[in-house]
Amino acid sequence: MATLHGKGSMLYMSDGTGAAVRISEAAEWSLDVDFEEDTDPALGDSWTTRLKGLLNFSGAFSGNFDDLQDTLWDAAVNTTVAKFYLYPDATQTGRYYYGNIWPKVSVAGGTGGKETFSVSFVGDGQLAKNPA
């Protein structure tokens, strides 16, 4: 696999009730994989040791606001998880990351520039990669 340029990315998300659709005007994204950890001290230890716990993921994406796309709003207010698919290279449709997310949506605008949206999310369950 080669080094990728971000302009070739593609992002899909569902509103929590229907099929995932491409998020129009998305311009930036980030994906973070993390884990819980617990210290594992014992009498006589000089250094802290740790136990790796459960994995979790979160992330964000943002772009230009498209008032014809309701997916972001609907996903934020629905009571079911949204499906999320990230293609780092849209020409390689067999390679992507996917999972369920709980999105939080923000929209901003003003007289000084274009209107934008941003979404931050936490994962619900596993973040998977195709092909695994």
Secondary structure as UniProt FT lines:
FT   HELIX           6..8
FT   STRAND          10..13
FT   STRAND          21..22
FT   TURN            24..25
FT   STRAND          26..39
FT   TURN            43..44
FT   STRAND          50..64
FT   TURN            67..68
FT   HELIX           71..77
FT   STRAND          82..87
FT   TURN            90..91
FT   TURN            93..94
FT   STRAND          96..110
FT   TURN            111..112
FT   STRAND          113..123
FT   STRAND          128..130
//
